[in-house]
Amino acid sequence: MARRLVAVSVTAVALTAALAGCGGTNDAGGGTPTSAPGTTTSQAGSASASAGEVPSTTAAGTAPAGDKVVAWAEKVCGTLTPEIATLNSEPSIDPAGDSAKARDGLVKFLGVLVGALDRSAQGVQAAGAPPVADGEKLLAAQVTALSTAKTATEKAQTMMRNVSATNPAEFQAGFVQVAEELQKLDELADPIKALRANPELASAFKQGPNCKKFEQTFTGSAGSTPTS
């Protein structure tokens, strides 16, 4: 289930790298685009491979979930599914086009991600603690993870907004900094990872119709489930 949210950050990082590489073409007479410092083809391939990995559920496996636990999981999945659909979206930006438009387009896109992450954190918080052992701690950990991703995206958005579109060197450096900030989103490999650390919740998240829809939306494929 982790692939899509990580893929969002990988897409954004790849885009910023591409924009950084061509940042001077519009204002410097069409010079040859350069690669973003610190970014290589092998690194990009590694990031893509990482995005495709599905994390294990938990070392403890899964445990039968009671009706109350399944009902709680259904509430969370119902809240997260539309937000995951938003996080699955990709920016419609032409890296080879106008620098200012590319910058502003990515600022807008990052704002959309910020909103989705914020609503996700609020939605999970509103569900209350799951009816399992250490439910309060699990809830707090998950809300913190989502909030951390939101904060990183907000910071990237602010940095992007301040990137110069007229100075090629500043344009490139600014986009590289934003890419580095967005890479922190890789830490949120699974939007319900903290919750699924509990075996009973891990089982519950596989059962109800809302959670099955959530999984399909998140992975982009029907019927696949995280492996233990």
ZIKAKA-V224365 format. One line per field, one symbol per residue. ss: DSSP state (H for helix, E for strand, C for the rest). phi: phi as a letter, one per 40 degrees, with the letter a starting at -180 (. if undefined). A space follows every 10 residues. Layout:
ss = ???
phi = ???
This chain:
ss = CCHHHHHHHH HHHHHHHHHH HCCCCCCCCC CCCCCCCCCC HHHHHHHHHH HCCCCCCCCC CCCCCCHHHH HHHHHHHHHH HHHHHHHCCC CCCCCCCCHH HHHHHHHHHH HHHHHHHHHH HHHHHHCCCC CCCCHHHHHH HHHHHHHHHH HHHHHHHHHH HCCCCCCHHH HHHHHHHHHH HHHHHHHCCC CCHHHHCCHH HHHHCCCCHH HHHHHHHHHC CCCCCCCC
phi = .ccccccccc cccccccccc cbdcccbbgg cccbccdgbb cccccccccc cccbcccacc gbbdbcdccc cccccccccc dccccccccb ccbcdccccc cccccccccc cccdcccccc cccccccgcc cbdfdccccc cccccccccc cccccccccc cccccbbdcc dcccccccdc ccccccccca cbdcccccdc cdcccbbccc cccdcccccg acgcbccc
